[in-house]
Amino acid sequence: VVPGFDRFQSLAKGEDLIASGELLITELNCIGCHAVDKSQSHRFGTRPAPVLFTTHNPASASWLRHWLNDPHDLKPGTLMPDLLHGFTGKDKAHTVDALRRYLVSLSPPLGNWALTIGHASEGKKLYETIGCVQCHAPDAKDNGKDAPLGELQQKYTQEQLIQFLLNPLHSRPAGRMPRVPMTQKEAAHLTVFLRSRTSPRKDVALANGPAALKLHEEGKTLFLEMRCINCHSTRGSNIPSNFSKPLFKLDLAQGCLSALPPKGAPHFRLKPEQIKAITAALKAKPVEFTVQEQAHRRMRLLNCTACHTRGGLGKPDTARDKFFLTTGNDLGDEGRLPPLLTGVGAKLTDAALHKV
């Protein structure tokens, strides 16, 4: 799910199709594995994946097993590609165990946080009123259309998810999940609600003894061979990226863009319209962007358009209108809906804009 693409599919023609493809190439972090030439460097950006691992985003051996087996099953709409789609049976199970044994070793010691009690009913109210429903599904159920939440109960403890909500940029530096001002107690309420959405899947314990050391070394080798480090950073890591073919040398009918990528190639489960847009962007001649085009592309990347309108771009979803509330009912929609951003640069000083 890429909101900046999905919300504007009806515009995806001609130059807009190319712009949508450039957005997808950025969001899928294609240049993490495929180098760009000078004419492409200003068109395609990077989107760093979550840090492996932090006290706010620790490694859960149980969750990792399901995640590595099929990330799209565990979190429908995730941007994480399926790297093991070409593996089957015992070979796949062994590969998953080796990778998760190594990944668990990267997790830092757990933080020593006091338990904060929360209530799901209060968390549901917060979910609906502080902006969560503008990016995620209003009913908090992953649907393949809105930004997915995943199975949080298996991935995080109560305390870990509270810390993540208070500072998501600590482990997700790409900034697609913003830091929403809230108190520790509010984060606890929201955490209880989010973790109550799903039941944890069956766990399979990690191997112990001599087998564990062998698996760890195999997992480390796989981590490098599968180019995980190209997207994910790790604590104290200085491992260089392991690039594949440059973007300008790709066969656009093969590899990641094919309906069923070959073993070893990431499988993003791209939709036909996404492949069409990416292909158009890769074939397009480079152009210089105006300041407005740069601003609009950034707004689409960060999904600002889910709440704000600027120059005809974006607007709140009518199906979510009921979630925009206000305490000043006499102000009408102007006091209830997020402000228009058209002309805001002429209204506010640079200092005020940075403060906002």
C-alpha positions in Angstrom: 0.0 0.0 0.0 1.4 3.4 -1.1 -1.1 6.0 -0.2 0.5 8.7 -2.4 0.0 6.4 -5.4 -3.3 4.7 -4.5 -5.2 7.9 -3.7 -4.3 9.4 -7.1 -4.7 6.4 -9.5 -7.4 8.3 -11.5 -4.8 10.9 -12.4 -2.2 8.4 -13.5 -1.9 9.4 -17.2 0.9 11.0 -19.1 3.1 13.1 -16.8 1.0 12.1 -13.8 1.7 8.5 -14.6 5.4 9.2 -14.7 5.2 11.2 -11.4 3.3 8.3 -9.8 6.0 5.8 -11.0 8.8 8.0 -9.5 6.9 8.1 -6.2 6.7 4.3 -6.2 10.4 3.9 -7.0 11.1 6.1 -4.0 8.7 4.3 -1.7 9.8 0.9 -2.6 13.4 2.1 -2.2 14.5 0.7 -5.6 17.7 2.7 -5.5 18.7 0.8 -2.4 19.7 -2.0 -4.6 19.9 -0.4 -8.1 22.3 2.5 -8.6 21.1 5.6 -10.5 22.8 7.8 -13.0 23.1 11.6 -12.7 19.9 12.1 -14.7 17.9 9.9 -12.3 19.3 11.0 -9.0 17.0 14.0 -8.5 13.9 12.0 -9.6 14.2 8.9 -7.4 14.7 9.2 -3.6 15.4 6.7 -0.9 13.1 5.4 1.8 15.1 3.7 4.6 13.4 0.7 6.1 13.0 0.2 9.9 16.3 0.0 11.9 17.3 -3.6 12.9 16.8 -3.3 15.9 16.1 -0.8 18.6 14.6 -0.8 22.1 11.5 0.6 20.4 11.5 -1.9 17.6 13.0 -5.1 19.1 13.3 -8.5 17.4 10.6 -11.0 18.3 11.6 -14.5 17.3 8.0 -15.6 17.0 6.9 -12.7 14.9 10.0 -12.9 12.7 9.2 -16.5 11.8 5.8 -15.6 10.4 7.2 -12.3 8.9 10.0 -14.0 7.0 7.8 -16.8 5.8 5.3 -14.4 4.1 5.3 -10.7 5.1 2.3 -10.0 2.9 0.2 -12.6 4.8 1.2 -11.2 8.2 0.7 -7.5 7.1 -1.4 -7.1 3.9 -0.2 -4.2 1.9 3.3 -4.0 3.4 6.2 -2.5 1.4 8.5 -5.3 2.6 9.1 -7.7 -0.3 8.9 -11.4 0.0 12.5 -12.5 -0.3 11.9 -16.2 0.2 9.1 -16.8 -2.3 11.4 -19.1 -4.3 12.0 -21.4 -1.3 9.8 -24.3 -0.3 9.4 -27.0 2.3 12.3 -27.8 4.6 14.6 -25.6 2.6 12.5 -22.5 3.4 11.9 -23.5 7.0 15.7 -23.8 7.5 16.4 -20.5 5.8 13.8 -18.7 8.0 15.3 -20.3 11.2 18.8 -19.2 10.2 17.8 -15.7 9.4 15.7 -15.2 12.6 18.5 -16.7 14.7 20.9 -14.0 13.3 18.3 -11.2 13.5 17.5 -11.9 17.1 21.2 -11.5 18.0 21.0 -7.9 16.7 18.3 -6.9 19.2 19.5 -4.7 22.0 18.7 -5.4 25.7 15.1 -4.7 26.6 14.4 -1.3 28.1 13.6 -1.1 31.8 10.2 0.7 31.6 7.5 0.8 34.3 4.3 -0.8 33.2 1.6 1.8 32.2 -2.0 0.5 32.3 -4.3 1.4 29.5 -7.9 0.8 28.4 -8.9 -0.4 25.0 -12.1 1.8 25.0 -10.1 4.9 25.6 -7.5 3.8 23.0 -10.3 3.4 20.4 -11.4 6.9 21.0 -7.9 8.2 20.6 -7.4 6.1 17.4 -10.4 7.8 15.9 -9.7 11.4 17.0 -5.9 12.0 16.8 -5.5 11.3 13.1 -4.7 7.5 13.0 -7.8 6.8 10.9 -6.7 9.1 8.1 -3.8 6.8 7.2 -4.9 3.5 8.7 -8.3 1.7 8.3 -11.1 3.3 10.4 -11.9 -0.1 11.9 -8.1 -0.8 12.5 -8.4 -4.0 10.4 -5.8 -4.4 7.6 -7.6 -4.4 4.3 -4.9 -4.0 1.6 -6.0 -0.5 0.9 -5.0 1.6 3.9 -1.6 1.7 5.6 -1.4 -1.6 7.4 -0.9 -2.0 11.1 0.2 -5.7 11.2 -0.1 -8.1 14.1 1.2 -5.9 16.9 0.5 -8.2 19.8 3.0 -10.7 18.6 5.6 -8.1 17.6 5.6 -5.8 20.6 5.1 -6.1 24.3 2.8 -3.4 25.9 5.8 -1.3 27.0 7.6 -1.6 23.7 4.6 -0.4 21.7 4.1 2.5 24.1 7.7 3.6 23.5 7.3 3.2 19.7 4.2 5.4 19.6 5.9 8.1 21.6 8.8 8.2 19.2 8.3 6.3 16.0 11.2 8.0 14.2 13.6 6.3 16.6 13.2 3.1 14.7 11.5 4.2 11.5 13.6 7.1 10.2 11.8 7.4 6.9 9.1 9.5 8.7 6.0 8.0 7.1 4.8 7.3 10.6 4.8 10.7 12.2 5.3 11.5 15.9 1.8 12.4 17.2 2.0 14.4 20.5 0.5 12.2 23.3 1.1 11.5 26.9 2.5 8.2 28.3 -1.1 7.4 29.5 -2.6 8.1 26.1 0.0 5.9 24.4 -0.9 3.1 26.9 -4.6 3.4 26.0 -3.8 3.3 22.3 -1.4 0.4 22.7 -4.0 -1.8 24.5 -6.5 -1.1 21.7 -4.0 -1.8 18.9 -2.7 -5.0 20.5 -6.3 -6.3 21.1 -7.1 -6.4 17.4 -5.5 -9.8 16.7 -4.5 -12.9 18.5 -0.8 -14.1 18.4 0.0 -16.9 16.0 1.5 -20.2 17.1 5.1 -19.8 18.1 8.0 -22.1 17.2 11.0 -21.8 19.6 14.5 -21.1 18.4 17.1 -23.9 18.3 19.6 -24.1 21.2 23.0 -25.6 21.6 25.6 -26.2 18.9 22.9 -25.9 16.2 22.2 -22.3 17.3 25.7 -21.2 16.5 25.7 -22.8 13.1 22.3 -21.3 12.3 23.5 -17.9 13.4 26.5 -18.0 11.0 24.2 -19.2 8.2 21.8 -16.4 8.9 24.5 -13.8 8.8 25.6 -15.0 5.4 22.0 -15.0 4.1 21.5 -11.5 5.5 24.4 -10.2 3.4 23.6 -12.3 0.3 19.9 -11.2 0.3 21.0 -7.5 0.5 19.0 -6.9 3.6 21.5 -4.2 4.6 20.7 -2.2 1.5 17.4 -1.1 3.1 17.8 -1.8 6.8 20.5 -0.3 9.0 21.7 -2.1 12.1 23.3 -0.8 15.3 27.0 0.0 14.7 26.9 -1.6 11.3 29.4 -0.5 8.7 28.6 -3.1 6.1 28.5 -1.6 2.6 25.5 -2.0 0.3 25.6 -4.9 -2.2 24.2 -3.5 -5.4 22.4 -5.3 -8.2 22.2 -4.0 -11.8 21.9 -0.2 -12.2 18.4 1.1 -12.9 19.3 2.2 -16.4 20.5 -1.3 -17.3 17.4 -3.2 -16.1 15.3 -5.5 -18.3 11.9 -4.0 -17.4 10.1 -7.3 -18.2 12.2 -9.3 -15.8 13.2 -9.3 -12.2 11.2 -7.3 -9.6 8.8 -6.0 -12.2 7.7 -9.4 -13.6 4.4 -11.0 -12.4 6.3 -13.8 -10.7 10.0 -12.7 -10.0 12.6 -15.4 -10.2 14.1 -17.0 -7.0 16.4 -14.5 -5.4 14.6 -11.4 -6.7 12.3 -9.5 -4.2 8.6 -10.1 -4.7 6.7 -6.9 -3.9 3.4 -8.3 -5.3 3.0 -5.2 -7.4 -0.4 -4.5 -9.0 -0.5 -4.1 -12.8 -1.1 -0.4 -12.5 1.9 0.0 -10.3 4.2 -1.9 -12.7 2.8 0.3 -15.5 3.7 3.5 -13.6 7.2 2.3 -12.6 7.9 1.3 -16.2 6.8 4.7 -17.5 9.0 6.5 -15.0 12.1 4.4 -15.9 11.5 5.0 -19.6 10.8 8.8 -19.3 13.3 11.4 -20.2 14.6 13.4 -17.2 13.1 16.8 -16.5 13.7 19.6 -13.9 10.9 20.0 -11.3 9.4 23.3 -10.4 9.2 24.3 -6.7 5.5 23.5 -6.7 6.1 20.0 -8.3 8.7 19.3 -5.6 6.3 20.3 -2.9 3.4 18.3 -4.3 5.6 15.2 -4.6 6.7 15.5 -1.0 3.1 15.9 0.1 2.2 12.7 -1.7 5.2 10.8 -0.2 4.3 11.8 3.3 0.5 11.4 2.7 -0.2 15.0 3.8 -2.9 14.8 1.1 -5.0 12.6 3.4 -5.9 15.6 5.4 -4.8 18.7 3.5 -5.5 20.3 0.2 -2.9 22.4 -1.7 -3.4 23.8 -5.2 -6.1 21.3 -6.0 -4.0 18.3 -4.7 -5.5 16.2 -2.0 -8.5 16.5 0.3 -9.9 14.6 3.3 -11.7 11.3 2.4 -15.4 11.9 2.6 -15.8 8.4 4.2 -13.7 9.7 7.1 -15.4 13.0 7.4 -17.1 12.0 10.7 -13.8 11.6 12.4 -12.9 15.3 12.1 -14.3 16.7 15.3 -14.1 20.1 17.0 -15.0 21.7 20.3 -15.9 24.9 18.6 -19.1 23.9 16.8 -20.0 27.5 15.9 -16.9 27.6 13.6 -18.3 25.1 11.1 -16.1 23.1 8.8 -13.4 25.7 9.0 -12.8 24.9 12.7 -13.2 21.2 12.1 -11.3 20.2 9.0 -7.5 20.5 8.6 -6.6 23.9 7.0 -6.0 24.4 3.3 -2.3 24.7 2.5 -2.9 26.8 -0.7 -1.1 30.1 -0.3 0.2 29.2 3.2 3.7 30.2 2.2 2.6 33.8 1.7 0.7 33.8 5.0 3.4 32.4 7.4 7.0 33.2 7.8 9.7 30.6 7.3 10.2 30.4 11.1 6.5 29.8 11.7 6.4 27.1 9.0 9.4 25.3 10.6 7.8 25.5 14.0 4.6 23.9 12.6 
